[in-house]
Amino acid sequence: MNFFDFTVTSGGIATLCFSREDGGANILCAEALKALDTKLDELKTAKEITLLKITSAKEGIFIAGADIAEIKGLEDEEVAYERVREGQKILTKFSALAFPTLAIIDGACLGGGFELALCCDYRLCTEDAKTKIGLPEVNLGVLPGFGGTQRLKRLIGLSKALELILGGKILNGKKAEKLGLVDGCVPKGYLEFKEKSFIEEILMHPEEILKKRHKKTVMERFVPWLIFSYARKSVMAKTKGKYPAAMEILKLFEKTQNKKTEAGLVDEARAFSRLAVGDISKNLIELFYSSEALKKERGVKRKVNPLHINMINVAGAGVMGSGIVYQFSLIGKLVRMKLRGYEQAGSAMQSIQKMYDEIIKRHRLNSDEAEIRMGYISYTTEFDGFENCDLAIEAIVENVEAKQELYTRLEAVMDENAIIASNTSSLSISMLSEKMAHPERFVGMHFFNPVAKMPLVEIIPGKKSSDKTIVTVVELAKQAGKTPIVVGNCAGFLVNRILIPYINEAARLFEEGADFERIDRLILDFGMPMGPFALADEVGLDVGYKVAKVLEEAYGERMRVSAVLDRVYHQMQLLGKKGGKGFYVHTADKAKANDEVKNLVYSKRFFEEQEIIDRTILIMVNEAAMCLEEKIVENARYLDMAMVMGTGFPPFRGGLLRYADAIGIERIVITLQALAKNYGLRFEPTKLLQDMARDKKTFY
């Protein structure tokens, strides 16, 4: 296959244009690297060239990175080392050329693609929205292996290089220019003009460009250990030591701090190879593939065009309603809030302003841009203006009658083509639409709390939801920067149906004498972002209890609500974090165990760590298997992505069902059978798990 087109002008300006002839994305696969190697060897002796440009013929892509499938396929550390060293040697040939090299970046320039650009003497990029620059390898459980760690620190300094590589940050063109990753950034329409003047500057006055580049700071020169110390604390706080790639990056930077580039490349290749063959990298790559597959999903099989959504109504101005309003105003939609009374307006708008203040602090928007987006929001206590809304999202109390009454009023005032969606976390979509005149335009659109941070949206079609309705809300969720997953219409849908048994089981362990603080610590160490009791407080004990009761009514004894959850909510009337008290007493700076709740259980009993993990995690595995049996979700990959994005199930484990594969389906069935014997039928392994154990099958 041909990967590169080569031309030379009469003035000696050569262009090496990357363009796969098969139409695929520009990636540095083994075959492309081999072709590049041959071309660079030819250029080594070229006499007529004064400058070499590296460009791409692909719209929106410079080079998207290395071939992830090839990284996934690496199983032997020595083979991995040889492959990555070969790639390093090929890219290093750019620096051996007798003429200057210039990377023209217009589109995605990530991972190995940016490492190639780093090998060039100069870099020029566009301001185009598709221009994204960075080294995100840490997100796949590895580190840059084609020289990125060594060349980036020399280009922009130790501190910035560590920050970008450890964070897996992807920058737009202007930010890349500001941080020194590129020498210039121009509007796409001016690229040709700027390219010519920039080449002249390279050939006539290169010192003018080079003098703008990073010079070592005092800290980098004399006390780099302080930089490493701060970085290590930050890494441990974020990863809890569960993601080895971050620690390997730190060790590599320390080890190569005073080494020349070539020696540093050898160490980089060794570190990459150790990570690439590990289970955590394989797990994170699987999640990446699942994420990419979900981006292409439209929600239905047949080709249907979505409706254009410009104006959205959100009924409900509580935590969820405010979050949804913020999310859609952020992407430039007109949003109208329906309030019970105007006294709600102040707190709702204040809550939304706080969300904007957060992203202003992170430099994602400036204050003027945030003010413009706040201007997209209006509110009313009536239904005036709703005739102009293309979509209404209901986010009111989890009460069937109240929701159905609202839908009747919405149908009366909204256009007959407008969509009505519910943010319900557990109630049947088909049941909610029973009294609607047009149930085909009704659908579940379940956001997770906090809306601004949680990436998942469950899309739940009812029995009569039309394909156009489904396609429209899937597309809208994507526009809002979320990952939509279409799930079946059952009590709790997918995530809550799997999560509630986990919280219930933790509560039962507490009832039986286990210390709930210890349970939270063990689950935190397992990799969950917080323990089940801290989570219950965070969500709100009222919300969690009501969802749990809906599931108990639907699934009976196996999801019976724990007595302690009932007492904490009903008798003690605790609400969790929002009320200041739940399983923990919450103050501004910390949370400590609530002794009043601890005293609910008189007998104390020690449980082995493994039993606590098995009872809380394997009950989720069993419920997940039931969801697959019932076709609540399309496949194990999408289920795992939903649990990672909706509950924070540890990505390094690859998802709930990939974790099940890792410990063995046969072992899970045996463990569940033993737990069923000791604790009840809720642990009885589902038929799917038993069949898989018998046939020695896995989810992946």
C-alpha positions in Angstrom: 0.0 0.0 0.0 1.1 3.5 -0.8 1.2 5.8 2.3 3.2 8.9 1.1 3.2 11.2 -1.9 6.4 13.2 -2.5 6.9 16.3 -4.5 9.6 19.0 -4.9 9.1 22.5 -6.2 11.7 24.3 -8.4 12.7 26.3 -5.3 13.7 23.1 -3.5 10.7 23.0 -1.1 9.8 19.3 -0.8 6.5 18.0 0.5 6.0 14.6 2.1 2.2 14.1 2.1 0.8 11.3 4.3 -2.3 9.8 2.7 -3.3 6.2 2.9 -4.5 5.0 -0.5 -7.1 2.7 1.1 -9.0 5.7 2.5 -8.3 4.8 6.1 -7.2 7.3 8.8 -3.5 8.3 8.9 -2.0 6.2 11.6 1.6 5.1 12.1 1.1 1.4 11.7 4.1 -0.9 11.1 3.5 -0.8 7.3 3.4 3.0 7.2 6.6 3.2 9.4 8.3 0.9 7.0 7.3 3.1 4.0 8.4 6.2 5.9 11.8 4.5 6.7 12.4 3.9 3.0 11.5 7.4 2.0 13.7 9.0 4.7 16.7 6.9 3.6 16.2 8.2 0.1 16.0 11.8 1.3 19.3 11.4 3.3 21.2 11.9 0.0 18.9 14.4 -1.7 20.8 17.4 -2.9 18.1 19.7 -4.4 16.0 20.0 -1.2 16.2 23.2 0.9 13.3 22.4 3.3 10.9 19.4 3.8 7.2 19.9 4.7 5.3 17.0 6.3 1.6 17.4 5.5 -1.6 15.3 5.3 -4.2 14.9 2.5 -6.8 13.7 5.0 -9.5 16.2 6.0 -9.3 16.8 9.8 -6.4 14.5 10.4 -2.6 15.1 10.4 -1.7 11.7 11.9 -4.1 10.3 14.5 -1.4 8.3 16.3 0.1 4.9 16.3 -1.9 1.7 15.5 -3.7 0.9 18.8 -4.5 -2.6 17.5 -0.8 -3.3 17.2 -0.2 -2.1 20.7 -3.1 -4.3 21.9 -1.5 -7.3 20.2 1.8 -7.0 22.0 2.1 -9.9 24.4 5.9 -10.3 24.8 8.0 -7.6 26.4 11.1 -8.1 24.3 9.0 -8.1 21.1 7.4 -4.9 22.2 10.8 -3.4 23.0 12.2 -4.3 19.5 9.1 -2.9 17.8 9.1 0.5 19.6 12.9 0.9 19.2 12.5 0.4 15.5 9.8 3.1 15.4 12.1 5.4 17.4 15.0 4.8 15.0 12.8 5.6 12.0 11.4 8.9 13.4 14.9 9.9 14.6 16.0 9.9 10.9 14.2 13.2 10.5 16.8 14.9 12.7 19.6 13.5 10.6 18.4 15.1 7.4 20.6 17.9 6.0 17.8 20.4 5.6 15.2 21.8 8.0 11.8 20.0 8.4 8.4 21.5 9.1 5.2 19.7 10.2 2.1 21.4 8.9 -0.6 20.3 11.3 -4.2 20.7 10.2 -6.3 18.2 12.1 -5.8 15.5 14.7 -2.1 15.2 15.7 -2.0 12.8 18.6 0.2 10.2 20.2 2.7 8.8 17.6 1.5 11.5 15.2 2.7 14.3 17.5 5.9 12.3 18.2 6.6 12.5 14.5 5.9 16.2 14.5 8.3 16.6 17.5 11.0 15.0 15.4 10.7 17.9 12.9 12.6 21.1 13.5 9.5 23.3 13.3 5.7 22.9 13.7 2.9 25.1 12.3 -0.8 24.4 13.0 -4.2 25.7 12.2 -7.0 27.0 14.5 -9.4 24.6 13.0 -11.7 22.9 15.5 -10.4 19.5 14.3 -6.8 20.4 15.1 -6.1 18.5 18.4 -2.5 18.1 19.6 -1.2 15.9 22.5 0.2 12.7 23.9 -2.8 10.9 25.4 -1.1 7.5 25.7 -1.5 7.4 29.5 -5.3 7.0 28.9 -4.5 3.6 27.2 -2.2 2.5 30.1 1.0 3.2 28.3 3.4 6.1 27.7 4.6 7.8 24.5 7.1 5.3 23.0 8.4 7.1 19.9 10.4 9.7 21.7 7.6 11.9 23.0 8.8 11.9 26.6 12.3 12.9 25.7 11.6 15.5 23.0 8.6 17.2 24.7 10.5 18.1 27.9 13.3 19.6 25.8 10.8 21.6 23.8 8.6 23.0 26.6 10.3 22.2 29.8 10.0 19.5 32.5 7.0 20.9 34.4 4.8 21.4 31.4 5.8 18.1 29.7 5.0 16.2 32.9 1.6 18.0 33.2 0.6 17.2 29.6 1.8 13.6 29.5 0.5 12.6 32.9 -2.8 14.2 32.2 -3.1 12.8 28.7 -4.1 16.3 27.7 -5.3 17.2 24.2 -4.9 20.8 23.2 -6.4 23.0 20.5 -4.1 24.9 18.2 -4.0 28.2 20.1 -3.3 26.5 23.4 -0.6 24.4 21.8 1.0 27.6 20.5 0.8 29.2 23.9 2.5 26.3 25.6 5.2 26.1 22.9 4.2 22.8 21.3 4.0 24.5 18.0 5.8 27.6 16.6 2.7 29.1 15.1 -1.1 28.8 14.9 -3.1 30.4 12.1 -6.7 30.4 10.9 -7.1 27.7 8.3 -7.9 30.1 5.5 -4.6 31.9 6.1 -2.5 28.7 6.2 -1.1 28.9 2.7 0.0 32.5 3.1 1.5 31.9 6.6 3.2 28.8 5.4 5.1 30.7 2.8 6.2 33.5 5.1 7.1 31.0 7.9 9.3 29.0 5.5 11.1 32.2 4.5 11.7 32.9 8.1 13.1 29.4 8.7 15.4 29.7 5.8 16.5 33.3 6.4 16.2 33.9 10.2 15.7 30.6 12.1 17.2 32.2 15.2 14.1 34.5 15.4 11.9 31.4 15.9 14.2 29.5 18.1 14.7 32.3 20.6 11.0 32.2 21.4 11.3 28.6 22.7 11.4 27.5 26.3 14.4 28.1 28.4 15.0 26.1 31.5 13.6 27.7 34.6 15.5 28.1 37.9 13.6 25.2 39.4 14.2 22.9 36.4 17.9 23.7 36.5 18.6 23.5 40.2 15.8 21.7 42.1 14.0 19.4 39.6 13.3 17.1 42.6 10.7 19.6 43.8 8.9 19.2 40.5 9.0 15.4 40.7 7.8 15.5 44.4 4.8 17.7 43.6 4.0 15.5 40.5 4.2 12.3 42.5 1.8 13.6 45.2 -0.6 14.7 42.5 -0.4 11.4 40.7 -1.1 9.4 43.8 -4.0 11.6 44.8 -5.6 11.0 41.4 -4.7 7.4 40.7 -4.3 5.9 44.2 -1.5 3.9 42.7 -3.9 1.9 40.5 -2.6 3.1 37.1 1.1 2.1 36.7 1.6 4.2 33.5 1.5 7.4 35.5 4.2 6.1 37.9 6.3 4.8 35.0 6.2 8.2 33.4 7.5 9.8 36.6 10.2 7.3 37.0 11.3 7.6 33.4 11.5 11.4 33.6 13.6 11.2 36.8 15.9 8.5 35.3 16.5 10.4 32.1 16.7 13.9 33.6 20.4 14.3 32.8 20.7 11.8 29.9 21.1 12.7 26.3 18.2 12.0 23.9 19.4 8.7 22.6 20.0 7.1 26.0 16.7 8.4 27.1 15.0 6.8 24.2 16.3 3.4 25.2 14.8 3.9 28.7 11.5 5.1 27.2 11.2 2.0 25.0 11.8 -0.3 28.0 9.2 1.5 30.1 6.7 1.4 27.2 7.3 -2.3 26.7 6.6 -3.1 30.3 3.3 -1.3 30.2 2.1 -2.4 26.8 2.1 -6.1 27.7 0.2 -5.6 31.0 -3.4 -6.3 31.7 -4.3 -2.7 32.6 -3.2 -1.5 29.2 -5.3 -4.2 27.5 -8.3 -3.3 29.7 -8.1 0.4 28.9 -7.6 -0.3 25.2 -10.8 -2.4 25.2 -12.7 0.5 26.8 -11.3 2.8 24.1 -12.6 0.6 21.4 -16.0 0.4 23.1 -16.1 4.2 23.4 -15.2 4.6 19.7 -18.0 2.1 18.7 -20.5 4.0 20.8 -19.7 7.3 19.0 -20.9 5.6 15.8 -24.2 4.3 17.3 -27.4 6.1 16.2 -29.7 4.2 18.5 -31.7 2.4 15.8 -30.8 0.0 13.0 -32.6 1.7 10.1 -31.5 5.1 8.6 -33.5 7.9 10.1 -32.6 11.6 10.2 -32.8 13.3 13.6 -35.0 16.4 14.2 -33.1 19.7 14.6 -33.3 20.8 18.2 -32.8 24.5 18.8 -34.9 25.3 21.9 -35.3 23.0 24.9 -37.7 23.2 27.9 -36.6 21.7 31.2 -39.4 21.1 33.7 -37.8 21.0 37.2 -35.2 23.3 38.7 -33.6 21.0 41.3 -30.1 19.6 41.2 -30.8 17.5 38.1 -32.9 20.1 36.3 -30.3 22.8 36.8 -27.6 20.5 35.6 -29.5 19.7 32.4 -30.2 23.4 31.8 -26.5 24.2 32.2 -25.4 21.3 29.9 -27.6 22.5 27.0 -27.0 26.2 27.4 -23.2 25.3 27.3 -23.6 24.1 23.7 -25.6 27.1 22.6 -29.2 25.8 22.9 -32.0 28.1 24.0 -33.3 26.6 27.3 -36.5 27.5 29.1 -37.0 26.3 32.7 -40.4 25.5 34.1 -40.5 26.4 37.8 -43.1 25.6 40.4 -42.7 29.2 41.7 -40.4 32.1 41.1 -38.7 31.6 44.5 -36.9 28.6 42.8 -35.4 30.9 40.1 -32.7 32.4 42.3 -31.2 29.1 43.6 -31.4 27.5 40.2 -29.6 30.3 38.4 -27.1 30.5 41.2 -26.4 26.8 40.8 -26.0 27.1 37.1 -23.6 30.1 37.5 -21.5 28.0 39.9 -21.1 25.4 37.1 -20.0 28.1 34.7 -17.6 29.6 37.3 -15.9 26.1 37.5 -15.2 25.9 33.8 -14.0 29.6 33.8 -11.5 28.6 36.5 -10.3 25.7 34.3 -9.9 28.1 31.3 -12.4 26.3 29.2 -14.4 29.5 28.8 -13.8 33.1 29.6 -16.3 35.2 31.6 -17.7 36.9 28.5 -18.4 33.6 26.8 -20.0 32.2 30.0 -22.2 35.3 30.3 -23.4 34.8 26.7 -24.4 31.2 27.5 -26.2 32.3 30.7 -28.2 34.6 28.4 -29.6 31.5 26.6 -31.5 30.6 29.7 -35.0 31.9 30.6 -37.6 30.7 33.1 -41.4 30.7 33.7 -43.9 29.3 36.2 -46.5 28.8 33.4 -46.2 27.1 30.0 -45.7 30.3 28.0 -43.2 30.0 25.2 -43.4 26.2 25.1 -45.0 26.2 21.7 -41.6 27.1 20.3 -39.7 24.3 22.1 -38.5 21.3 20.1 -37.8 19.2 23.1 -39.1 19.1 26.7 -37.2 17.2 29.4 -39.0 16.4 32.6 -36.9 16.3 35.7 -39.4 16.5 38.5 -40.1 14.3 41.6 -40.3 10.5 41.0 -44.1 10.3 41.2 -46.0 8.7 38.4 -49.2 10.8 38.7 -47.2 14.1 38.8 -45.2 13.2 35.8 -48.2 12.0 33.7 -50.1 15.2 34.6 -47.1 17.2 33.3 -47.0 15.3 30.1 -50.7 16.0 29.4 -50.1 19.7 29.8 -47.0 19.7 27.7 -48.7 17.8 24.9 -51.5 20.5 25.0 -49.1 23.4 24.4 -46.1 22.0 22.4 -45.9 21.4 18.6 -47.1 18.0 17.6 -43.6 17.1 16.3 -41.8 18.1 19.5 -40.3 15.4 21.7 -41.0 14.9 25.4 -38.4 13.1 27.4 -38.2 12.0 31.0 -35.1 12.1 33.2 -36.6 9.4 35.5 -34.0 7.2 37.0 -36.1 4.1 37.5 -39.8 4.4 36.4 -41.0 2.5 33.3 -41.1 4.7 30.2 -44.0 2.7 28.7 -46.0 3.1 31.9 -45.3 6.9 32.1 -46.5 7.3 28.5 -49.8 5.4 29.0 -52.0 8.5 29.1 -50.2 10.4 26.3 -51.9 11.2 23.0 -48.6 10.7 21.2 -46.4 8.1 23.1 -44.3 7.7 19.9 -42.7 11.1 20.7 -41.9 10.1 24.3 -38.6 8.6 25.5 -36.4 8.3 28.6 -33.3 10.5 28.7 -31.6 9.6 32.0 -28.7 11.9 33.0 -26.5 11.1 36.0 -25.7 13.3 38.9 -23.8 15.6 38.8 -24.8 16.2 35.2 -21.8 18.5 34.4 -19.3 15.8 35.3 -21.0 12.4 34.5 -20.5 11.4 30.8 -23.3 8.8 30.6 -26.9 9.3 29.4 -29.1 6.3 29.3 -31.6 6.5 26.4 -34.7 4.4 27.1 -37.3 3.8 24.4 -40.8 2.9 25.5 -42.9 0.4 23.6 -44.2 3.1 21.2 -41.2 5.4 21.0 -40.5 6.2 17.3 -37.1 5.7 15.6 -37.0 9.4 14.9 -37.5 10.2 18.6 -34.7 7.8 19.6 -32.2 9.0 16.9 -32.9 12.7 17.9 -32.1 12.3 21.6 -29.1 10.1 20.9 -27.7 12.8 18.6 -28.6 15.6 21.1 -26.8 13.8 23.9 -23.7 13.5 21.7 -23.9 17.2 20.9 -23.9 17.9 24.6 -20.6 16.0 25.0 -22.2 13.0 26.6 -22.0 9.3 25.7 -25.6 8.0 25.1 -26.3 4.2 25.5 -29.7 2.9 24.4 -31.0 0.5 27.1 -34.1 -1.6 27.6 -37.2 -0.4 29.5 -37.1 -2.1 32.8 -37.2 -1.0 36.4 -33.9 0.8 37.1 -32.9 0.5 33.4 -29.3 -0.6 33.3 -27.0 1.2 35.7 -29.3 1.6 38.7 -30.6 -1.9 38.3 -27.0 -3.2 38.7 -25.9 -0.6 41.2 -28.7 -0.8 43.8 -28.1 -4.5 44.7 -24.5 -3.5 45.4 -25.5 -0.7 47.8 -28.2 -3.0 49.3 -25.6 -5.8 49.9 -23.2 -3.4 51.6 -26.0 -2.3 53.9 -26.8 -5.9 54.7 -23.2 -6.5 55.6 -23.5 -3.6 58.0 -26.7 -5.1 59.5 -24.8 -8.3 60.1 -22.1 -6.5 62.0 -19.5 -5.3 59.5 -18.1 -1.8 60.0 -19.4 0.4 57.2 -16.3 2.6 57.2 -14.2 -0.5 56.6 -16.5 -1.6 53.8 -16.1 1.8 52.2 -12.3 1.6 52.5 -12.1 -1.8 51.0 -14.3 -0.8 48.0 -12.3 2.4 47.6 -9.1 0.2 47.5 -10.8 -2.1 45.0 -10.9 1.0 42.7 -14.4 2.5 43.0 -14.3 6.3 43.3 -16.1 6.1 46.7 -17.5 3.4 48.9 -21.2 2.4 48.8 -22.2 4.3 52.0 -20.3 7.5 50.9 -22.1 7.1 47.5 -25.5 6.7 49.1 -24.9 10.0 51.0 -23.6 11.7 47.8 -26.7 10.7 45.8 -29.1 11.5 48.6 -30.6 8.9 50.9 -34.1 10.0 49.8 -33.3 9.5 46.1 -31.5 6.2 46.6 -34.3 4.8 48.9 -37.1 5.7 46.4 -35.2 4.1 43.5 -34.5 1.0 45.7 -38.2 0.7 46.5 -39.1 0.9 42.8 -36.7 -2.0 42.2 -38.0 -4.0 45.2 -41.6 -3.7 43.8 -40.4 -4.8 40.3 -38.0 -7.6 41.3 -39.3 -8.8 44.6 -37.3 -10.5 47.4 -33.9 -10.5 45.6 -33.9 -6.7 45.7 -35.6 -6.2 49.0 -34.5 -2.9 50.5 -32.2 -3.4 53.4 -33.8 -2.7 56.8 -31.0 -0.3 57.8 -31.6 1.8 54.7 -35.2 2.0 55.6 -34.5 3.0 59.2 -31.8 5.6 58.2 -34.2 7.3 55.8 -37.6 6.8 57.4 -37.0 6.7 61.1 -33.9 9.0 61.3 -35.0 11.1 58.3 -31.4 11.5 57.1 -30.8 12.8 53.6 -27.1 12.3 53.2 -24.7 15.0 52.2 -27.3 17.6 51.1 -28.8 17.4 54.6 -25.5 17.4 56.4 -26.0 13.9 57.8 -26.3 10.4 56.5 -24.0 7.5 57.1 -21.5 10.3 57.6 -21.7 13.7 59.2 -20.7 16.1 56.5 -18.9 19.4 57.2 -17.3 21.9 54.8 -13.9 20.2 54.8 -14.5 16.6 55.8 -16.9 13.8 56.5 -16.8 11.5 59.6 -18.8 8.4 60.5 -22.2 9.2 62.0 -22.2 7.4 65.4 -26.0 7.5 65.6 -26.1 5.3 62.5 -23.3 3.1 63.8 -25.3 2.5 66.9 -28.2 1.0 64.9 -26.2 -2.2 64.8 -25.3 -3.6 68.3 -23.5 -6.9 67.3 -20.1 -6.6 65.6 -18.7 -9.2 63.3 -15.5 -9.4 61.3 -15.8 -10.3 57.6 -12.8 -11.3 55.5 -11.9 -8.8 52.8 -12.6 -11.2 50.0 -16.1 -12.0 51.2 -17.0 -8.3 51.3 -15.6 -7.8 47.8 -17.4 -11.0 46.5 -20.8 -10.1 48.1 -20.8 -6.5 46.8 -19.2 -6.9 43.4 -20.3 -10.4 42.3 -23.9 -9.5 43.0 -23.5 -6.8 40.4 -21.9 -9.3 38.0 -24.9 -11.6 38.4 -27.4 -8.8 37.8 -25.4 -7.6 34.8 -25.6 -11.1 33.3 -29.3 -11.0 33.8 -29.4 -7.7 31.9 -27.6 -9.4 29.0 -30.0 -12.4 29.1 -32.9 -10.0 28.9 -31.3 -7.9 26.2 -31.5 -4.7 28.3 -28.2 -3.7 26.6 -26.8 -4.7 23.3 -23.6 -6.3 24.4 -21.1 -6.8 27.3 -18.9 -3.9 26.0 -21.6 -1.4 26.2 -22.7 -2.6 29.6 -19.1 -2.2 30.9 -18.9 1.3 29.4 -22.2 2.2 31.1 -20.9 1.0 34.5 -17.5 2.8 34.0 -19.2 6.1 33.0 -22.3 5.9 35.2 -20.8 4.5 38.5 -17.1 5.0 38.1 -16.4 1.3 38.1 -12.6 1.2 37.9 -11.5 1.6 34.3 -8.2 -0.2 35.0 -10.2 -3.3 35.6 -11.8 -2.9 32.1 -15.4 -2.9 33.3 -17.6 -5.1 35.4 -17.8 -8.0 33.0 -14.1 -7.8 31.9 -13.3 -8.1 35.6 -15.6 -11.2 35.7 -13.5 -12.7 32.8 -10.3 -11.9 34.7 -11.2 -13.8 37.8 -12.9 -16.6 35.9 -16.6 -17.3 35.2 -16.4 -20.8 36.7 -15.0 -19.4 40.0 -17.7 -16.7 40.0 -20.5 -19.4 39.7 -19.0 -21.5 42.5 -18.7 -18.4 44.7 -22.2 -17.3 44.0 -23.6 -20.8 44.7 -21.8 -20.7 48.1 -23.1 -17.3 48.9 -26.6 -18.3 47.9 -26.4 -21.2 50.3 -25.3 -19.0 53.1 -27.2 -15.7 52.5 -30.2 -16.4 50.2 -31.4 -16.8 46.7 -30.4 -13.3 45.6 -27.0 -14.8 44.9 -28.3 -17.7 42.8 -26.2 -17.5 39.6 -28.1 -16.6 36.5 -28.5 -19.2 33.8 -26.2 -17.3 31.5 -23.3 -17.5 34.0 -23.9 -21.2 34.6 -24.0 -21.9 30.9 -20.8 -19.9 30.3 -19.0 -21.7 33.2 -20.1 -25.1 31.8 -19.0 -24.2 28.2 -15.9 -22.4 29.4 -16.9 -19.1 27.7 -16.1 -15.5 28.5 -17.8 -12.2 28.0 -15.0 -10.9 25.8 
